[in-house]
């Protein structure tokens, strides 16, 4: 007779349980190692930051040191450093000089410094915030001088634009180019006032040509002519589209 030994069925689940426990222990070990490595990196970065703060507090921030620090941070090549170093250094020197002048000025004369620096170039490139940050100037005071720094030519241009706007509106309100709605309730609110609604008798493109023929001294484009049209003067055809600027918004 041959004796046959059957395997114990309870050994299967025990083996799977042991394997799962082994994998879990290995995962925990890996996470502990990763946690230790992250803690080491965090401590290293904190010390690096502390050293940087101490170095900045210890060494004076001169225009040259600021320039070298910026070039080093940007990671430029030797040729690029040689090209931009002088320009960056010049900007830092001017900012430092303005900052020192700001500290020397009194409240009575600080306005003169703001007036000298603020101008249309600063306003054009939107560097008001950078100017105040690098020079120590007051932001609100500089903004006032920036808004008031329009040249005489710019003020004259605004005056001419308002003159054109008045002429266009008077032209469109004429009875031969627009007709008023007969109803008393046919009103449109414009700038807080109720205006009697009117409808044009021709296309905006044709009216623009007529306007130029009557007033050849006024140089007005079709886009400006359409943009100036107030909302209470309605188009002759609701679906008329002359240009992208032909909107019913009223400035």
C-alpha positions in Angstrom: 0.0 0.0 0.0 1.2 3.5 -0.8 0.4 6.2 1.8 -0.7 9.6 0.2 -0.4 12.7 2.3 -2.7 15.5 1.4 -1.6 19.2 1.9 -3.0 21.2 4.7 -5.6 23.6 3.3 -5.0 26.2 6.1 -1.4 26.7 4.8 -2.7 28.7 1.7 -4.2 31.6 3.5 -1.4 31.8 6.0 1.1 32.1 3.2 -0.9 34.9 1.5 -1.2 36.7 4.9 2.6 36.4 5.5 3.3 37.8 2.0 0.9 40.7 2.5 2.5 41.4 5.8 5.9 41.3 4.3 4.9 43.8 1.6 3.4 46.1 4.1 6.5 46.1 6.2 8.6 46.8 3.1 6.4 49.8 2.2 6.6 51.2 5.7 10.4 50.9 5.6 10.5 52.7 2.2 8.3 55.5 3.4 10.5 55.9 6.5 13.6 56.2 4.4 11.9 58.7 2.1 10.7 60.7 5.1 14.2 60.9 6.5 15.5 62.0 3.1 12.9 64.7 2.8 13.6 65.9 6.3 17.3 66.2 5.4 16.5 68.2 2.3 14.2 70.5 4.2 16.8 71.2 6.8 19.4 71.8 4.1 17.1 74.3 2.3 16.3 76.1 5.6 20.0 76.5 6.4 20.7 77.7 2.9 17.9 80.3 3.3 19.3 81.4 6.6 22.8 81.8 5.2 21.3 83.9 2.3 19.4 86.2 4.7 22.5 86.7 6.9 24.6 87.5 3.8 22.1 90.1 2.6 21.9 91.6 6.1 25.7 91.6 6.5 26.7 92.9 3.0 25.4 96.3 1.8 23.1 96.2 -1.2 25.1 98.4 -3.5 24.2 98.8 -7.2 27.1 96.6 -8.3 26.2 93.8 -5.9 22.6 93.9 -7.0 23.7 93.7 -10.6 26.0 90.8 -10.0 23.3 89.0 -8.0 20.8 89.4 -10.8 23.2 88.3 -13.5 24.2 85.2 -11.4 20.5 84.3 -10.8 19.7 84.6 -14.5 22.4 82.1 -15.5 23.8 84.1 -18.4 26.8 83.2 -20.4 30.1 85.2 -20.3 29.2 87.0 -23.5 25.7 87.8 -22.3 27.1 89.0 -19.0 29.4 91.4 -20.7 26.6 92.8 -22.8 24.0 93.5 -20.2 26.1 94.2 -17.1 26.6 97.9 -17.9 22.9 98.5 -18.7 21.7 96.8 -15.5 24.4 98.6 -13.4 23.3 101.9 -14.9 19.7 101.3 -13.9 20.6 100.3 -10.4 22.9 103.3 -10.0 20.1 105.7 -11.1 17.6 104.1 -8.7 20.0 104.3 -5.8 20.8 107.9 -6.6 17.1 108.8 -6.6 16.5 106.9 -3.4 19.3 108.9 -1.7 17.8 112.1 -3.0 14.4 111.1 -1.7 15.9 110.7 1.8 17.5 114.1 1.6 14.4 116.0 0.4 11.9 117.5 2.8 8.2 117.4 2.5 8.2 120.8 0.9 10.6 119.8 -1.9 9.7 116.2 -2.4 7.0 117.2 -4.9 9.7 118.6 -7.2 11.5 115.2 -7.2 8.2 113.4 -8.1 7.5 115.9 -10.9 11.0 115.5 -12.3 10.9 111.7 -12.4 7.3 111.1 -13.3 6.5 111.4 -17.0 4.9 110.0 -20.1 7.7 107.4 -20.6 7.0 105.9 -17.1 3.3 106.0 -17.8 3.7 104.5 -21.3 5.6 101.4 -20.1 3.6 101.1 -16.9 6.6 101.2 -14.6 5.0 103.3 -11.8 5.1 100.4 -9.3 8.7 99.4 -10.2 9.7 103.1 -9.9 8.3 103.5 -6.4 9.7 100.1 -5.2 13.2 100.8 -6.4 13.4 104.5 -5.5 11.3 104.7 -2.3 9.0 107.3 -3.8 5.4 107.5 -2.6 3.1 105.6 -5.0 0.0 107.8 -4.7 2.0 111.0 -5.1 3.9 109.6 -8.1 0.5 108.5 -9.7 -0.8 112.1 -9.4 2.2 113.5 -11.2 2.0 110.7 -13.8 -1.6 111.6 -14.6 -0.8 115.3 -14.7 2.2 114.9 -16.9 0.3 115.1 -20.2 2.0 117.3 -22.7 0.3 120.3 -24.3 0.0 118.3 -27.5 -1.9 115.5 -25.7 -4.3 118.0 -24.1 -4.8 119.6 -27.5 -5.6 116.2 -29.0 -8.2 115.5 -26.3 -9.8 118.9 -26.9 -9.9 118.2 -30.7 -11.5 114.8 -30.0 -14.2 116.4 -27.9 -14.8 118.9 -30.7 -15.2 116.1 -33.2 -17.5 114.3 -31.0 -19.8 117.3 -30.6 -19.8 117.9 -34.3 -20.7 114.3 -35.1 -23.6 114.2 -32.6 -25.0 117.5 -34.0 -24.7 116.1 -37.5 -26.6 112.9 -36.6 -29.3 114.8 -34.8 -30.2 116.8 -37.9 -33.7 116.1 -39.2 -32.4 115.3 -42.7 -30.2 112.5 -41.3 -32.4 111.2 -38.5 -36.0 111.3 -37.5 -37.4 111.4 -33.9 -39.8 108.7 -32.8 -43.3 110.1 -32.3 -44.2 108.4 -29.1 -43.6 110.1 -25.7 -42.4 106.8 -24.2 -39.8 106.4 -27.0 -36.9 107.6 -24.8 -33.5 106.2 -24.1 -31.5 107.0 -20.9 -28.1 108.5 -21.7 -25.7 109.8 -19.1 -28.5 110.0 -16.5 -30.8 111.9 -18.9 -33.7 110.8 -21.0 -33.3 111.5 -24.6 -36.0 111.2 -27.3 -35.1 108.2 -29.5 -34.2 108.9 -33.1 -33.6 106.6 -36.1 -31.2 107.3 -38.9 -32.4 107.7 -42.4 -29.3 106.2 -44.1 -26.4 103.8 -43.5 -23.6 104.9 -41.2 -21.1 104.5 -44.1 -23.0 106.9 -46.3 -23.5 109.3 -43.4 -19.8 109.3 -42.8 -19.1 110.3 -46.4 -21.6 113.1 -46.2 -20.1 114.3 -42.9 -16.6 114.4 -44.5 -18.0 116.3 -47.5 -19.6 118.9 -45.3 -16.7 119.2 -42.9 -13.5 118.4 -44.8 -11.3 120.1 -42.1 -12.3 117.4 -39.6 -10.3 114.2 -40.1 -12.6 111.5 -38.6 -12.3 107.8 -39.4 -15.3 105.6 -40.0 -14.6 103.7 -36.7 -14.6 106.9 -34.7 -17.7 108.1 -36.4 -19.5 104.9 -35.5 -18.1 104.8 -32.0 -19.3 108.4 -31.2 -22.9 107.6 -32.1 -25.0 107.9 -28.9 -27.4 105.0 -28.0 -30.5 107.1 -28.5 -29.7 107.5 -32.2 -30.6 104.1 -33.5 -29.5 102.5 -36.8 -31.7 102.6 -39.8 -31.5 98.8 -40.0 -31.1 96.8 -36.8 -28.8 94.3 -38.4 -26.4 96.9 -39.9 -22.8 96.2 -39.1 -20.4 98.8 -40.4 -17.2 97.9 -38.5 -16.0 96.3 -35.3 -16.1 99.6 -33.4 -19.8 100.3 -34.2 -21.2 99.6 -30.7 -23.9 101.3 -28.6 -21.7 102.0 -25.6 -21.6 105.6 -24.6 -18.5 107.1 -23.1 
